Amino acid sequence: MEILRGVTFHQKKSAVSLGKFDGIHLGHQLLMNEIIKQEDLVPTVFTFEGMKTEPESLLYSEAEKQYLLEQMGIEREILFPFNDQTKIMSPESFIQNMLWDSLDARLICVGEDYRFGCKRAGDVAMLERACKKHGCALRVFPKRKDEQGVISSTRIRELIRLGQMQEASKLLGRNFFYLGTVKHGQALGRTIQMPTINILPPPEKVLPPLGVYTSVVTVGGRRFGAVSNLGKKPTVGGKAISLESFLFDFDQNIYGKTVRVDLLEFQRAEQKFDSIEALRAQMEHDKKTAQTNLKGARL
């Protein structure tokens, strides 16, 4: 996937989805599926870079988002800088300079509440008029809903913070996951015959409850059932949060490799044990719980 940053491009025949797309959830996927299926147009996602976000608030890091977009079939991502210069760009300038001159947009897909330009003065009605005048197709999508209401990133974040991983995954259209490079840890797992892999969660990403999860780990395109601990490992004096996973039926050295860890189900909260032996006994129990949860699951 091609990634472009800046305010001036020279692209041709684009099908463009405009939005924040912080969750790439079921609602966002409506827009993306529309641009992907267009023949002879380059499916392009236009979003912003540099917008201030709260710590532990993003559903995906930028690297994870790019990974997902590429998997979906998006061929180009535009990261438009959100700064003092672009904040004062009028809606009319945004349409002319970005959509027509830079991207040669032939199809534009937006949500019904999309706003753009200085002080968010531009709206769907303005975009509709501009597209009609320019001869560009426009698709406007209503909010996607389920029986509980509108599917939104805010709602999904709350589910994740509560540890309701299965409910969050339904709204995302995929399992909630972490993408990371396997790091050297304390090697405690090997000393008790439970070797694990460790990755560090991005600090900007929403954090589920610390504890043990039934999980699936993807390594080199293969998926393995696993049990994962998200936390600080208080029994051995840990301080930084890491994601540590024991993979079933796996025995490879993958330090430095990129892996994906899907958190399927919350099993228990993190706790401090009185001894390493007590920790080992609990880990054995956690493994059995995860194996039971994984029975019948499609890996």
N, C-alpha and C positions, 0 to 999 in steps of 0.2 A: 504494500500500500504506500502511495506517495503522500508525504506529509509536507505541507507548505505553511510557512509562517510569514506574516507581514501584511501589507495593505495593498500591494500591487502585484497582479499576476497576469499571465497571458495564456489562459486556458481556452479550450474550444469545446463546444457542445456538451455542457454539463447538465446533469440532473442533480439538483441541489436540495438537501434537507437542511433547514435552518433551525437552530435551537441550542439549548444548553446541553442536553443529552447526558446529564450526569449519571443516570442510572441505566441507560439503554434498556429500559424495561419494556413490558408488553405494549405500552402506549407509544413509546418512541419507535418500537419496531414496526408499527404501522407505516410510519413515514419512510423508514429505511427500506422496507420491502417494496415500496412503490418505486423508489428510484433504482433499486437493483434490477428490477425486471424490465427496465427500459432498454430497447435495442438501440445501438448506435449512439448512446449517450453515456458519459462517464459518471457513475454514481459517486457523488461528492457530499461529504458531511461538512457543514460550516458551523464552527463553534468558536468560543472565545478562550483566549489564553491570558492569564494574569489577573483574573477576577479573584477578589479576596474571598477566602473560604475559612470557616472555623475549623480548628483542629478536630480530627476524628469525625468529619462530617461527610466525606465523599464515599459514594458506594464503590467507585473504582478509581484507582490511580490513573494517571495519564497513560502509563505503559499498559495497564490492564485494559483501558478503554480502546487503545489502538489495536491490541491483540484481538479484542472482540469484534471491532469493526472489520478488521481484515478477514476474520473467520466468516463474517456474514456476507462478504463479497463487496464491501465498500472499497473503491479503488483510490480514493483521494480524500484526505482530511485537511481542511483549511483551519489553521489556528490563528484567529484574528486577534491582534493584541488589544487588550482592554486597558487603555492608558489615557492620559490627559488629552492627547491629540484626537484619538478616535471617539472619546466621550462626547465631543462637540460636533461630530459629523452629523449633518442633518439627515433625516430619513430619505430625502430626495437624492442626496449625494451618495448615500449608501446603496440605493437601488442602481443609480447610474454607474458609479465607479466600481462597485464590487460585483453586482449581479450581472450587469450588461457588459461593461468594458473588461473586467478582469476574468470573469468566469464564463461569459457567453452562455448564460443560463437559458435552457430551452424548456425545462420543467422545474418548478419550485414546489416543495412540500413543507407545510408548516402546520403547527397546532392552531386551534381556533383562537387562542389568547396570545399569539406571538406578537411581541412589541419590539421595535428597533429604532435606532437613531437617537439623537440628542434628547435626553429626558424622556426616552421611550415614547416619543411623539408619533412614531409610525405604527400603524396597525394593519390588520388583515385587509380592511377595506381599502386603504391606500395602496397596498401591495396588489390587490385585485385590479384596481384601476390602472396601475402601471403595467401590469402583465398584459392586460387587454390591449392597451395602446401599443405595447412592444411586440405583441404576438407570441408571448411566452405562456405556456400552460401553467396553471396553478391548481394545486390540490390542497384543500384545507380539511384537517382532520379534527373531529370532536374528541373530547377527553374519553379515553377508554375506561370503562367501569366494570365492576363485578357486583355481586350482591351486597358487598359492604360499602360500595361507593367508588369514587374516582381512584384509579391506580396512579400513584404519585411516588416520587423519590422520597418525599417526607414520610409518607406512610410506610414505605419499605424500610427506611432507616430506623423507625421506631420498632418495627418487628424484629430487626436484627439486634438492636440494643436490648430487647427483651429475651433474646435467645430463641425466638420462634422462627427457626431456620426454614422449616418446610413451608410455612405460610409465606415467608419472604421470597423463597424460590419460585413459588407459583406466580407471584406478581412480576418477578424479574424475567420469567421465562427460561430460567436456568438456575443451577445451584449458585449460591453465594460462594465466592472463591477468593483465594489469594494467589498471586503470581509472584514468584521470587526465586532468587539464586540460593542454592544450598550452601550454607555456611558451616564452618567448624563450630561445634558447641562444646559442652563440658565433658563429652564422651561418657556421661554417667550411664546412658542406656547400654553401652557395650559391656560395662562392668557387671551388669545384672542380666546379661543375655537378652536385652531388648534394644538392639541398635536402632537409632532414630535418625531422621534427617531434620535439619533446622533451617527455617527461613525467617526473615525479619519483616513483620507487617509494616507497610508504609504508614508513617505517623499521621498523614492527612486522611486516612481511611477510617470509616465508621468501625467501631470496635464492639463486637458481640461480648456477652458476659465471659469473663475469664473462666476457663475450665476445660473439660474433656468433651470431645466431639467424635461421633461416628463420621468418617470422612472417606473421600476417594482422592487419590493422588495420581496425577498424570505425569508420566516420565517418558520422554521420547516418543510420544504418541500412544503409549500403553497406559491403561488405567488399572490401578491396584486399590483394593479395599484397604482401609487403614483406620487407625484410631489416633486422634491428634489432641495435643494439649496446647491451648492458647493461654499463655500466662508468664509469670515471673519465676516459676519453680522455687517457691519459698522454702521447701525442705532442704535445698542445697544452697540457700542464700542468694538466689538469683534476684536481680533488680530490674533488668530490661525485659520488656515483653517480647517473646518469641513464639513461633508456631512450630511445635515439635511433633513429628509424625512417625509412627511405627507402621510400616507397610507389611501386609500379609503376603506370604509367598514371594518375597523379594530379598535379594542378597547381592547388591551391587554398590560399588563406590561411585557416587554421583556428585561429589563435591565440585562446586563451580557450575553445575548444570542448572538450567531453569526448570522449575516444576510448577504445577498448578495444584493447589490443595482446595478441594470442595468441602465445605462444612455442611454435612447433611442433617445432623441431629445433635442437639445438646444432650449430653449424658449426665454430667454433674458439675458442680462448681469446683474451682481450684481450692485446694486446702493444703495446709502444712502438716506433715506427718512427723511422728516422734523419732523415726529411724528410717534408714534406707530400706531395711527389710519390710517395714510396714508399707512403704511406698511401692516396693516391688510387688507385694501381695495385692495392693489396690490396682496396680497396672495390669496384673493378670486378670483381675475381675473386669477392668475396663475393656481389655481385649475381647473377652467373651461377650460382653454386652454389645460391642461394636459388630462382632461377627454375627450375632443374632439379628441385629438391625439390618445387616447387609444381605441376609438371606433373601433370595429372590430379586435382589436389586440388579439392574442392568448396568454393568460396569463398562 
